[in-house]
Amino acid sequence: MPLVNISRILQSADNGGWAVGAFNCNNMEIVQAIISAAEAENAPVIIQASQGAIKYAGLGFITALVMQAVQGTRIPVALHLDHGTSYDQVVRCIRSGFSSVMIDGSHLSLEDNIALTKRVVETARPVDVSVEAELGRLGGVEDDISVDERDALFTNPEEAYRFVQETGVDALAVAIGTAHGLYKGTPRLDFPRLEKIRALVKLPIVLHGSSGVPADAIREAVRLGVRKVNIDTDIRQAFVNEVRRVLDEKPNEIDPRKVLGPAREAAVEVIRGKIRLFGSAGKADEI
């Protein structure tokens, strides 16, 4: 099956009240794990490549890995640029074959973020590539952020309405209390803020920094309109922990396949669990 536009998946998710998992890839084994998990759960899936992954593997390698992976599957798969920060980078990914891109202008003023995002939408839409954007900023660990600082970083619902109206974006990533990387404590999500944003924008909402967020909080976020949930750190942890376990048991092992193979299977199990949590298991046939 060819790569699909994320908007198709998000529309189905919105109609059914579930969310699709967006899983970051860094190497061949993780790409394989994402596809294997999606096939096992009969779920649509988004494979994401961050700027770090593209720098590490190369844009051509990332695209080729995913293209090869989807050739033999009937599962709907999208290839998405995660946190693109420039128009030129977005264009390179579109030309490479990505079916979706994220432009992250959250560090800019509202006006500049709108202008940049609108330009990306105008470029992507004619070639059937969906666009995600971000409003508000995810911090590091939220335990270190004061109430006033949290409010300044979090997405303003009224600004979100204006942003969506003026850009025509397909999905909006919001800041409501998650963070990238490992949490020191339990994240506290601002559900009233999420509910207000969703009521105003009536657009699929994206939750970044979802690794480590308790399952019940994820379920509530999905109930309130989150339709795309990003997962990276949980996969990395499972993968690397299994590598460590194998090498601890067999310190003289020199066959990468015997080290990375079990790590790939550990990643599969994590991803399958997330798919079930998000409610997308069994939804592949609805796309």
Long-range contacts (C-beta under 8 A, 24 or more apart in sequence): 1-70, 1-73, 1-74, 1-75, 1-76, 1-77, 2-70, 3-66, 3-67, 3-70, 3-77, 3-78, 3-79, 3-97, 3-98, 3-99, 4-44, 4-76, 4-77, 4-78, 4-99, 4-287, 5-78, 5-99, 5-100, 5-128, 5-129, 5-130, 6-46, 6-78, 6-80, 6-99, 6-100, 6-130, 6-132, 6-170, 6-171, 6-228, 7-130, 7-170, 7-171, 8-76, 8-287, 9-44, 9-46, 9-76, 9-78, 9-287, 10-130, 10-170, 10-171, 10-204, 10-227, 10-228, 11-204, 12-44, 12-283, 12-286, 12-287, 13-204, 13-227, 13-228, 13-280, 13-283, 14-204, 14-225, 14-227, 16-279, 16-283, 16-286, 17-222, 17-223, 17-279, 18-222, 18-227, 18-278, 18-279, 18-280, 18-283, 19-221, 19-222, 19-226, 19-227, 19-228, 19-229, 19-278, 19-279, 19-280, 20-44, 20-45, 20-46, 20-227, 20-228, 20-229, 20-278, 20-280, 21-45, 21-46, 21-229, 21-231, 21-271, 21-274, 21-275, 21-278, 21-280, 22-46, 22-47, 22-48, 22-80, 22-82, 22-206, 22-228, 22-229, 22-230, 22-231, 23-47, 23-48, 23-231, 23-232, 23-235, 23-271, 23-274, 24-48, 24-49, 24-50, 24-53, 24-82, 24-230, 24-231, 24-232, 24-235, 25-49, 25-53, 25-62, 25-65, 25-66, 26-52, 26-53, 26-56, 26-57, 26-236, 27-57, 28-65, 29-239, 29-260, 29-261, 29-263, 29-264, 29-267, 30-235, 30-239, 30-264, 30-267, 31-65, 31-66, 31-69, 32-69, 32-264, 33-235, 33-239, 33-264, 33-265, 33-267, 33-268, 33-271, 34-69, 34-267, 34-271, 35-69, 35-70, 35-73, 35-75, 35-77, 36-264, 36-268, 37-267, 37-268, 37-269, 37-271, 37-272, 37-275, 38-73, 38-75, 38-77, 38-271, 38-275, 38-284, 39-73, 39-75, 40-268, 40-272, 41-272, 41-275, 41-276, 41-280, 41-281, 41-282, 42-75, 42-281, 42-282, 42-283, 42-284, 42-285, 43-75, 43-275, 43-280, 43-281, 43-282, 43-283, 43-284, 44-75, 44-76, 44-77, 44-78, 44-280, 44-283, 44-284, 44-287, 45-75, 45-76, 45-77, 45-78, 45-275, 45-280, 46-77, 46-78, 46-79, 46-80, 46-100, 46-228, 47-77, 47-78, 47-79, 47-80, 48-80, 48-81, 48-82, 48-230, 48-232, 49-79, 49-80, 49-81, 49-82, 49-93, 49-98, 50-82, 50-83, 50-232, 51-82, 51-83, 51-84, 51-85, 51-89, 59-92, 59-93, 59-96, 60-96, 63-96, 63-97, 63-98, 67-97, 74-284, 75-284, 76-284, 76-287, 78-130, 80-132, 82-230, 83-134, 87-116, 87-119, 87-120, 87-123, 90-120, 90-123, 90-124, 91-123, 94-123, 94-124, 94-127, 94-129, 98-129, 99-128, 99-129, 99-130, 100-129, 100-130, 100-131, 100-132, 101-129, 101-130, 101-131, 101-132, 102-131, 102-132, 102-133, 102-134, 102-173, 103-131, 103-132, 103-133, 104-133, 104-134, 104-173, 105-133, 105-134, 106-134, 106-135, 106-136, 106-137, 106-175, 107-137, 110-135, 110-159, 110-162, 110-163, 113-163, 114-162, 114-163, 114-166, 114-167, 117-163, 117-167, 117-169, 118-166, 118-167, 118-168, 121-167, 121-168, 121-169, 121-170, 125-168, 130-170, 130-171, 131-169, 131-170, 131-171, 132-169, 132-170, 132-171, 132-172, 132-173, 132-206, 132-228, 133-163, 133-167, 133-169, 133-171, 133-172, 133-173, 134-172, 134-173, 134-174, 134-175, 134-206, 134-208, 135-159, 135-160, 135-163, 135-172, 135-173, 135-174, 135-175, 136-174, 136-175, 136-176, 137-175, 138-175, 138-178, 138-179, 138-180, 138-208, 138-209, 139-179, 140-179, 140-180, 140-181, 141-179, 141-181, 141-182, 141-183, 141-184, 141-185, 142-177, 142-179, 142-183, 142-185, 142-187, 142-188, 143-184, 143-185, 150-177, 154-190, 154-193, 155-193, 155-197, 157-193, 157-196, 157-197, 157-200, 158-200, 160-197, 160-200, 160-201, 161-200, 161-201, 164-201, 164-203, 169-203, 170-203, 170-204, 171-203, 171-204, 171-205, 171-206, 171-227, 171-228, 172-197, 172-201, 172-203, 172-204, 172-205, 172-206, 173-205, 173-206, 173-207, 173-208, 174-205, 174-206, 174-207, 176-207, 176-221, 178-207, 178-208, 178-209, 178-210, 178-213, 179-209, 180-208, 180-209, 180-233, 181-209, 181-233, 182-212, 182-233, 183-212, 186-214, 187-212, 187-213, 187-214, 187-217, 189-213, 189-217, 189-220, 189-221, 191-220, 191-221, 191-224, 194-221, 194-224, 194-225, 194-226, 195-224, 195-225, 197-225, 198-224, 198-225, 204-228, 206-230, 211-235, 211-237, 215-277, 218-277, 218-278, 219-277, 222-278, 222-279, 229-274, 229-278, 231-271, 231-274, 234-270, 234-274, 235-267, 235-270, 235-271, 238-263, 238-266, 238-267, 238-269, 238-270, 239-263, 239-264, 239-266, 239-267, 241-266, 242-266
